[in-house]
Amino acid sequence: MTQRIGLGRLQISKLADNNSGDPLVFIPLQLPTGITASDDPVLKERNASYAISLSHRLKQ
């Protein structure tokens, strides 16, 4: 049985100011304290995939 629990609504209206010039990088397993990832093996493989994708984008 699946149960859905509404926790609220998240609205992102702008990106934070970032003057470092670093590209926006999504790292799926970089999680805040108190949140843990599942044991899904695909999730672990995505870290490497996103890193490779970023390196290709930076070369363009």
GUPA-562557 format. One record per residue (C-alpha): x negated, y negated, z negated. Coordinates in pm, 1 decimal. Example, Ala and Ser with C-alpha at 12.3 -4.5 7.8 and 13.67 -1.06 7.14 Angstrom:
<recs>
+----------+----------+----------+
!        u !        v !        w !
+----------+----------+----------+
!  -1230.0 !    450.0 !   -780.0 !
!  -1367.0 !    106.0 !   -714.0 !
+----------+----------+----------+
</recs>
This chain:
<recs>
+----------+----------+----------+
!        u !        v !        w !
+----------+----------+----------+
!      0.0 !      0.0 !      0.0 !
!   -134.5 !   -341.9 !     94.8 !
!    -51.7 !   -645.6 !   -111.3 !
!   -101.0 !  -1001.4 !     10.8 !
!   -180.8 !  -1269.5 !   -243.8 !
!   -181.2 !  -1635.3 !   -142.9 !
!   -480.7 !  -1815.1 !   -292.8 !
!   -436.6 !  -2155.1 !   -138.5 !
!   -536.8 !  -2338.2 !    174.0 !
!   -879.5 !  -2448.6 !    289.4 !
!   -906.8 !  -2743.4 !    524.5 !
!  -1240.5 !  -2852.4 !    669.8 !
!  -1222.7 !  -3204.9 !    807.0 !
!  -1590.8 !  -3270.7 !    884.1 !
!  -1937.9 !  -3124.5 !    852.2 !
!  -2158.2 !  -3239.6 !    568.9 !
!  -2419.7 !  -3498.4 !    653.9 !
!  -2741.9 !  -3319.0 !    729.7 !
!  -3042.0 !  -3517.6 !    844.1 !
!  -3282.6 !  -3224.5 !    848.7 !
!  -3226.3 !  -3150.6 !   1216.4 !
!  -3185.8 !  -2780.0 !   1140.1 !
!  -2937.9 !  -2595.9 !   1361.2 !
!  -2619.8 !  -2469.6 !   1207.9 !
!  -2682.2 !  -2105.4 !   1123.2 !
!  -2417.7 !  -1859.4 !   1014.7 !
!  -2557.7 !  -1585.8 !    792.5 !
!  -2281.6 !  -1336.0 !    712.8 !
!  -2440.8 !  -1197.5 !    397.6 !
!  -2541.5 !  -1530.5 !    243.2 !
!  -2263.5 !  -1534.3 !    -13.8 !
!  -2197.0 !  -1750.5 !   -319.6 !
!  -2239.4 !  -1612.1 !   -668.8 !
!  -1949.2 !  -1388.7 !   -765.1 !
!  -1866.6 !  -1275.1 !   -410.9 !
!  -2008.8 !   -949.5 !   -282.3 !
!  -2005.9 !   -797.6 !     63.9 !
!  -1837.5 !   -471.9 !    147.1 !
!  -2034.6 !   -161.5 !    243.5 !
!  -1942.0 !   -210.3 !    609.7 !
!  -2258.7 !   -125.0 !    809.6 !
!  -2157.9 !   -362.8 !   1090.0 !
!  -2179.3 !   -653.8 !    848.3 !
!  -2540.8 !   -567.9 !    769.5 !
!  -2630.4 !   -546.3 !   1139.4 !
!  -2481.8 !   -886.7 !   1208.7 !
!  -2756.3 !  -1062.7 !   1012.6 !
!  -3012.6 !   -950.5 !   1270.2 !
!  -2778.5 !  -1025.7 !   1561.0 !
!  -2718.8 !  -1384.1 !   1450.9 !
!  -3091.7 !  -1441.6 !   1402.0 !
!  -3162.0 !  -1317.3 !   1755.6 !
!  -2882.8 !  -1535.1 !   1895.1 !
!  -3022.7 !  -1841.7 !   1720.2 !
!  -3371.4 !  -1781.0 !   1856.4 !
!  -3228.7 !  -1760.9 !   2211.2 !
!  -3029.4 !  -2082.7 !   2164.0 !
!  -3333.6 !  -2268.0 !   2033.3 !
!  -3533.1 !  -2173.0 !   2346.3 !
!  -3277.7 !  -2334.9 !   2579.1 !
+----------+----------+----------+
</recs>
